[in-house]
């Protein structure tokens, strides 16, 4: 392997159009504390949730509120809303299957955020690298928090260990 064993820089994109939010500002302490890993959040203004990275779908939750994506060594979790697991999948339509290859142009889930708000749930959508302690060497946010982003806005650059 020698000289060619480069670790990749991986670009992360906003999963949905909306307001980019620092993870430590979300209303759920487990996410805000970083216990689930490094990441960021978007307060959505659109119902299409895209993959934030190029990778492969590794996990679909039966309640459809979250999608796991394997990206290099990283396990990336797209978590739509807070406490939306309680809604038993009703506001969500999953458009991918486990094993599908995805990138930031792939819609993972169509989401009815009006239904989520009517159920008094927080629509904040989080992107988390759940194994970041093991695999992330460097994590840098390159977009401005509290700014409007689109699903194709590059938000972060991550370097693997």
C-alpha positions as CSV (number, residue, x, y, z in Angstrom):
1,X,0.0,0.0,0.0
2,X,2.8,2.4,0.9
3,X,2.5,5.9,-0.4
4,X,-0.9,5.4,-1.9
5,X,-2.7,4.7,1.4
6,X,-4.4,8.1,1.5
7,X,-7.3,8.6,3.8
8,X,-10.2,10.4,2.1
9,X,-11.5,13.8,2.6
10,X,-15.3,13.5,2.5
11,X,-17.7,16.3,1.7
12,X,-20.9,16.5,3.6
13,X,-23.9,18.3,2.1
14,X,-27.1,19.6,3.6
15,X,-29.7,16.8,3.6
16,X,-32.6,19.3,3.1
17,X,-33.2,23.0,2.3
18,X,-33.5,25.1,5.4
19,X,-31.6,26.9,8.1
20,X,-28.2,25.4,9.0
21,X,-28.0,24.9,12.8
22,X,-25.1,24.0,15.1
23,X,-25.7,20.6,16.6
24,X,-25.3,22.0,20.1
25,X,-28.4,24.2,19.6
26,X,-30.9,21.4,18.9
27,X,-33.6,20.8,21.5
28,X,-32.6,17.1,22.3
29,X,-29.7,16.9,24.8
30,X,-28.5,13.5,23.4
31,X,-27.9,15.1,20.0
32,X,-26.8,18.5,21.3
33,X,-24.2,17.0,23.7
34,X,-22.4,15.2,20.8
35,X,-23.1,11.8,22.5
36,X,-24.4,10.5,19.1
37,X,-21.3,11.8,17.3
38,X,-20.1,14.8,15.4
39,X,-22.5,16.5,13.0
40,X,-24.9,19.3,12.2
41,X,-28.6,20.0,11.9
42,X,-30.9,21.7,9.5
43,X,-34.3,23.3,10.3
44,X,-36.1,22.1,7.1
45,X,-38.2,24.2,4.7
46,X,-38.7,21.4,2.3
47,X,-39.9,17.8,2.5
48,X,-37.2,16.0,0.5
49,X,-34.4,14.6,2.5
50,X,-31.3,13.9,0.5
51,X,-28.2,11.8,1.3
52,X,-25.6,14.1,2.8
53,X,-22.8,11.9,1.4
54,X,-21.8,9.5,-1.3
55,X,-22.2,6.0,0.1
56,X,-24.4,3.0,0.6
57,X,-27.6,2.7,2.6
58,X,-26.8,0.5,5.5
59,X,-29.8,0.8,7.7
60,X,-33.5,1.8,7.4
61,X,-35.5,2.1,10.6
62,X,-39.0,0.6,10.5
63,X,-40.4,3.9,11.7
64,X,-38.8,5.6,8.7
65,X,-37.5,8.5,10.7
66,X,-33.8,7.7,10.2
67,X,-31.5,6.3,7.6
68,X,-28.0,4.9,8.1
69,X,-25.4,5.4,5.3
70,X,-22.0,3.8,5.2
71,X,-19.5,6.2,3.7
72,X,-15.9,4.9,3.7
73,X,-15.3,4.0,7.4
74,X,-17.9,6.4,8.6
75,X,-21.4,5.4,9.8
76,X,-23.6,8.4,8.9
77,X,-27.1,8.8,10.4
78,X,-29.7,11.0,8.9
79,X,-32.2,11.6,11.7
80,X,-35.4,13.4,10.6
81,X,-37.0,15.4,13.5
82,X,-36.8,14.9,17.2
83,X,-39.0,12.3,18.9
84,X,-40.5,11.5,15.5
85,X,-40.0,7.8,16.2
86,X,-43.3,8.1,18.1
87,X,-45.1,8.8,14.8
88,X,-44.7,5.2,13.6
89,X,-43.6,6.2,10.1
90,X,-46.8,8.1,9.1
91,X,-45.1,11.4,7.9
92,X,-42.4,9.5,6.0
93,X,-42.1,7.8,2.6
94,X,-38.8,5.9,2.2
95,X,-37.5,6.0,-1.4
96,X,-34.3,3.8,-0.9
97,X,-33.5,0.3,0.2
98,X,-30.6,-1.2,2.2
99,X,-27.7,-1.7,-0.2
100,X,-28.6,1.2,-2.5
101,X,-25.8,3.4,-3.6
102,X,-26.6,7.1,-2.8
103,X,-25.1,10.6,-3.2
104,X,-26.2,14.1,-2.5
105,X,-28.7,14.0,-5.4
106,X,-30.5,11.0,-4.0
107,X,-33.8,11.6,-2.2
108,X,-33.8,9.2,0.8
109,X,-37.2,10.1,2.3
110,X,-40.1,12.3,1.5
111,X,-41.3,13.9,4.7
112,X,-44.6,15.7,5.6
113,X,-43.2,18.3,8.0
114,X,-46.7,19.8,8.5
115,X,-47.8,16.4,10.0
116,X,-44.7,16.4,12.2
117,X,-45.5,20.0,13.5
118,X,-49.2,19.1,14.0
119,X,-48.0,16.2,16.2
120,X,-46.0,18.9,18.2
121,X,-42.6,17.3,17.3
122,X,-39.5,19.3,16.4
123,X,-38.7,19.0,12.6
124,X,-35.0,19.6,13.1
125,X,-33.1,17.1,10.9
126,X,-29.7,15.9,12.1
127,X,-26.7,14.5,10.3
128,X,-24.4,12.5,12.7
129,X,-21.3,10.5,12.2
130,X,-22.1,7.9,14.9
131,X,-18.7,6.4,15.0
132,X,-16.8,9.7,14.7
133,X,-14.6,9.0,17.8
134,X,-13.1,6.0,16.0
135,X,-12.8,7.2,12.4
136,X,-12.8,11.0,12.2
137,X,-9.4,12.8,12.2
138,X,-10.7,16.2,11.3
139,X,-14.2,17.7,11.1
140,X,-14.6,21.2,9.7
141,X,-17.9,23.0,9.0
142,X,-17.5,25.2,5.9
143,X,-20.9,26.8,5.7
144,X,-22.3,29.5,8.0
145,X,-24.6,28.4,10.9
146,X,-28.0,30.2,10.8
147,X,-27.7,30.7,7.1
148,X,-30.1,29.2,4.5
149,X,-28.8,26.1,2.8
150,X,-30.1,23.9,-0.1
151,X,-29.7,20.2,-0.3
152,X,-26.7,20.7,-2.5
153,X,-24.9,23.1,-0.2
154,X,-21.5,21.7,1.0
155,X,-21.7,22.0,4.8
156,X,-18.7,20.1,6.2
157,X,-15.4,18.5,5.2
158,X,-14.4,15.4,7.1
159,X,-11.0,13.6,7.0
160,X,-10.9,10.0,8.0
161,X,-8.2,8.7,10.5
